Amino acid sequence: MLNTSRRRVKTLLATGAIAATAALVLSGCGSRADDATAAAAGSSCIDTSGDTIKLGFLNSLTGGMAISEKTVSNVLHMAADEINADGGILGKQIEYIQEDGATDWPTFAEKTEKLLTQDCVAAIFGGWTSSSRKAVKPVVEELNGLFFYPVQYEGLEASPNIYYTGATTNQQIIPAMDFLAAEGVKTLFLAGSDYVFPRTANAIIKLYAAELGIEIVGEEYVPLDKDDWTTQVAKIAAAKPDFVFNTINGSSNVGFIKAYYDAGLTPETTPIISVSIAEEEAPAMGHEVTGNYASWNYFQSLDTPDNPKFIEDWKAYPGSSGVTSDPMEAAYISLYLYKALVEKAGSFEVDAVNAAAAEGGITFDAPEGTVTLNGDNHHISKPGHIGRINADNQFDIVWESDGFIEPDPFLDGYDWFPADVRDALVASAG
């Protein structure tokens, strides 16, 4: 059975086969949710006859991304425990099944198929890298499952089978660039992990930089599973940029920060703005990173009505990291949004849940503020914040957006992003 499952998953990943219709083939390549219809390869095996409902949690508990994803897994457990203590979802207690994606994208696809076809979960929550999401996407679309993805990403995607509770490009990357422009930055160096998110995000950054009058003076990548940034950082030192835009993910950041300090760079001379280093990662860098920056929608330091209780509950939760961060807060949001969707639908069935989303009006009073689900593209509204790392590895907020930013994953509202470039990036992202 295992070998058969592996072959089937590899076929899905290799061919992008989703369903027999052309619309779903396009959906597998990153088309918009309203351009495709969900396909069921077979009848759902979700069991709603008892007092429980099964949900799947799929996170990298081993490998290079475990440094970030273990906390996401744990906060999903906390949210499930809270919901269960409050009566569950439609009166049913959550029974969660935890799987390890192991920082391996075929494993994410394989575990997704297992959770949907063998464990019969009603929805899956997890992932971090865009590669993990891209591996899951064709499987949930073919099997008509639901996947809740909690991390900022490069945009250019919307699926009827995925809900995105992290930021899309116009809610994190563009605010970061607006901040840099406001700071008078004229030269920028791009450093990223060598996979879909950094390369796609940097293509967008380069277009917006040209619009803002910011010169890109270098662009370097290192594979996600590699930590040696010595050669690439030497190029940063030689280019002497005003800022470095960091789209590196996972433990590779540790090697980058080491090389940065070894090369004599400092936040005073060559500050970094990151989109993957948060409160949990900052103290794990092996060097003090005080004075560098990050762009997120949530920081532990945010002053909102619901943030103090969230922080208190998280600190008291068994196995807690002791600090909150944007990705784990977005994961927390995802489970509560799913609860709201199911209760509005009055059903755990995927089509009913999606119909409830399309009707609109789904909100959640999150630690970052009250978020609203966009039923058309399955993203949520978010505030933009820039934080500067202080000596306690917390973030002092130095810039914020003017209110919540509506999600625009395809950047339709930005004149500097041509349709032909958009289409090419969607195709290349896969």
N, C-alpha and C positions, 0 to 999 in steps of 0.2 A: 504493500500500500504506500509506504513512504517513497519508494523509488518512482512509482507511478505518479504520485503527487509532485515530486520534484520535476519530472519530465513535463508535466502539465503546466506548472508554474513557469518553467524556463521557456516553454512555447509561448505562453502569454506575454512574457517580457520581451522575447525576441521579435514577435510579430506584431505586438500591440493589438492582438485580436481581442475584441471586447464583445461584440455581438454581430449578428448578420447584417444589421442595417448600416448604411453609410454614415448616418448621423452619429452613431456610437463610435465608429472608427475615428471620426473627427474629434469626438469627445475624448478619446484616448490620446489625442495629440494636443490636448489643451484647449479645446473649444469651450465656448461659453455654455453655462448651464441651460440657458433658454434656447440654445441651438440644438439640444439633444434631448432625448427622452430616455429615462431609465429602462433597462432591459432586465428581465428576470430570466436567467438560464434555466430555472426550475422553480418549483413552488418553495416558499420559505419553510424552513424547519423550526422557526421560532416557536417555543412552547410557552403559551400564556395560561395554561390550565391550572397551574399551581399557585403557590404564594410567593414565588420568586421569579425574577427575570434575569437572564444571563447577559452580562456585558463583557467585552474583551478589552483588556489593557495590553498594549503592544509597545514596549519600550526597550531600548538598548540597555540592558543591565550588565553587559560585558562589552569589551572592545573600547575603541577610542572615544565613542560618544557617551559612554557610561558616566563620565564626569559631569555631564549635563542631564542625561535622561533619567537617572535614578530618582532625582528629586521630582520630576514630572510624574513618574510612576507612583511615588509615595503620596503626592498631593491628590492624585486620582483616588487612591485608597481613602484618604481623609474625606474627600467630597462624598464618596459613596457611603462612608460610615455616617456622615452628617445627614444625608438624605434618608438613609435607613432609619436613623433615630427619629426623624421627623415624619415617618410613616411610609417611606419608599416612594415609588412612582406608580401612580394609579393603584395604590394600596399593595403593591408588590415590592418585596425586599430585593435589593440588588445583590446578585451572586456574581462576583467578578472573577474572571479567569485571567491570570497574568501570564503573558508570554514574553520571551526575550528575543528581540530583533537582532541582538549580538553585533550591531554595527555592520550588518551584512544585508545588502538590499534584496537578494534572492530569498534570504530567510524571512524578511518582512513579508514578501509576497506569499511564501509558503505558509507562514503562521496565520496570515489573513484568511487564506483558503481554509485552513484547519478550523479557525474560530467560527467561520460562517457555515461550513458544511458538516463539521463533526461536533463542535460544541454548540452550534445553533444559537450564537449570541445575537441579540437584537441590534447591537451597534458596537463599533470598535473605537477606542480612543488611544491616541499616541502618535509615534513618529517624531522626528526632529528634522533631519536633513531633508532637502528636497528629493534626494535620491531615494530615500525611504518612502516618501509620499508617492513619487512616480512609480515605485514598484508596487505599492498597494493599489493605486488608482485603477489599472485595468482589471484587477481581481474583483474589487467591490462593484465596479460597473458591470462586469459580466454576470456576477452573482446577485446583483441588486441589493448589496449591503450598504451600511452606513459607516463612514469613517470620519471622526472628529480630529482635526489636525491643529495642534496648539501653538505653532511656532511661526514667527515672522518668516517671510519667504519672498521670492523674486516676482510674485504676481504672474500675470499672463495665463491664468488658469481659473476655471470655474467648472464644477462638476455637479450633476444632480445627486451624486452619491457621497460627496465630501462637504463637510462644514469646516470653515477656516476661522479659528478664533484668535490666531496670531495676526500680526500686521501684514497687509499687502504693501506693495512698493510705495504707494502714495501716502501711507501712514507711518513709514519709518525711514526709508531711503530719501525720499524727497524732503521731509522735515530736516533730516541731517544736512542735506545740501543747502537748504534755506538758512540753517544756522551758520554753516561755514561762510556763506555769502555775506550774512549779516556781520560776521566777525572780520570781514575784509580779506578772506583767504583768496589768494591769486593762483597758487600752485598746489597740486594734489597728487599724491602717489597712491596707487591702488594695490593692496596686498590681499590675496584671497586663497582659499582652498581650491584645488583643481576639480571642481564638479559644477553641477548645473546652477546652483544658487549664486555663487560668487561671479561666475562668468556672465550670467544673464543680468544680474544686478549691476555689474560694472559696465555692461553695454548701455544700460539705462543711465547710469551715473555719467558716462562720457557725453551722452546727448544733452543731459540737463546741465552739465558743467559748461558746455559750449554756449548754452542759452544764458548762463549766469556770468560768463566771462572768466571762468576758472580753467586754467591750463592743466591737463593731465601730463605729468612729467615722467611717469613710469607705471608699469603694470606687471606684477609678478604673481605666480601661483606655485603652490607646493601641494602634492597629493595629500588627501585628508588623513591618511595613516602615517605621514612622515612628519618629523619634528625639527629637521635641520633647515633653518632659514638663513644660515650664515651668508651664502652667496647673494641671496635676494636682498637681505638687509644692507649689505655692502652697497648695492645699487641705490637703495633709499638714501644712505648717507651721502653718496656722491651727488645725488640729484638735489639734495637740500630743499625738500618741499616745505610749504607752510604747514601742511597737515598730511597725515597718512589715513586713508580710509580702509579700515580693516574688516574684510568679510571672511575671515578665517573661522572655522568651526572646530569645536571639540578640543582635545588635548594638544593639538597642533599649535594652539595659541601659546602654550607654555614655551615651546621652542622658539616661537616668534619673539616673545617678550625677552627671552634670554639673549637672543641674537641682537635685539634692539639695544639692550643695555651694554652688551659686550662691544658693540660698535660705537659706544660713546654717545648714543642718542638719549635725549631726555624729554619729558613733557614740556619743559621750558623752551627747548630749541625745536623739537619736532613732535608735536603732540599727535596722539592717535585718537580717532573716533571709531568705535567698534559697534557692531550690530549683533554680536554674539557673546560678549563678555558682560555678565550681570553680577549681582551681589554674591552669588555662590562661586562663580568662576574667579572673581577678582583676587581673593586671598589664596587661590590655588595656583597662581601664576609663577610662584617661586621668586618673585621680585615685588617690591612695592610698586604699585601702579598709580599712586596718588598723582593727580593732575591730568590724567588722560580722561577721555570722554566716551560716552556711549549714548546711542539713540534707542529709546524704548518707549512703549506706551504706558508701562507701569514701572514704578520704582517703590521700594519699601518706604522711602521717605515721603511719598505722596500724602498730602493732607486731604483725605476724602472721608465721608461719613462711615463707610464700611471697611476701611483699611485697618484701623486699630484692632478690631476683633479678629480679622483675618490673620494678622501678624501674631496676635496672642494665641489663637487656636493652633496655628502652624507650629509655633515654638513649643507648645505643649504636646504635640502629636508624636507618638513613638517613632523613633528613627529620623526625626526632623533634622534638616541641615542647620536650623537655627536662624536662617534668613529667608526672606521671600524674594522673588524675582519675577520678571515679566513672563517667561515661558511657563513657569509653574502656575502663575496666576491665570494665564490664558487656558491652561489645562483644567484648572478649577472651574473657570467659566464654562468650559465645554460640557461638563457633566450637568451643570444646572440649566444650560440652554437646552440640552437634550430632554431633561425632565419637563421643561416648559413646553417644548414642542409636542411631546407625547401626551401631556395632559390637555393641551389644546386640541390635539387630534382625537383624543379619547381612544388611542390605539398605538400599539408598538409597530404596526406594519409600515414599511418604508414609504410606500406611496401615500399613505395617510399622513405620515410625518412631514413629507415634502409638501403636501397640499396645505398643511397647517402653516408651514414656513411661507408659502406663496401668498397666503392671506394677509401676512404682515402682523405687526403688533407684538412680536416676541421681544421682550426686553429682560435684562437682569441687572440688579443693583450690585455691580461688581466692585472689588476693591479699587479699580481704576476709575470708577464712576459708572453711571447707568449706560450700559451698552445696548444697542438695538441691532437685531438681526436683519440683514437685507435678504429678503426671500427670493430675489432674482438671482443673485450671485453667491449666496450662502457665506458671505463674509459679514463682519460686524463693524459698527462705528467705533472709533477709538480716538483718544487724545494723543497728541504727539508731545514727547518730552525729550530734552537733552540733559543728561546728568554728568557732572564732573566728579571723578572718584576722589573721596577724601581719605584721611589717614586711617579711618575706621572701615575702609572698604565699602562704605555706603556712598550714595550719590547725592551731591548737592545739585538741585535742579537749577539750571542756568538759562533755559529757554523752554517755552511751551507754545503749542499751537493755539490759535484763536478758536477755542471750542473743540468739539469732537469732529473728526475727519471722516466723512463718508467713504466707504471702500470703493475704489475704482481700480480693480485688478488689471484691467487692460489699458489703463491710462487714456481712456477715451476723451477725457476732459482736458488734455494737455496738448496744445498746438505744436509743441516742439517734438512730439513723438509721432512720426509719420506712420500711416497705416501700413505701408509696405515694410517698414522696419519692424513694426509690431508683428506682422504675419511671419516674417523671417525668424524672429526670436521665438515665437510660439512653436514654429516647426522645429527649430534647432533644439529647444528645450525638451521636446519629446512628450 
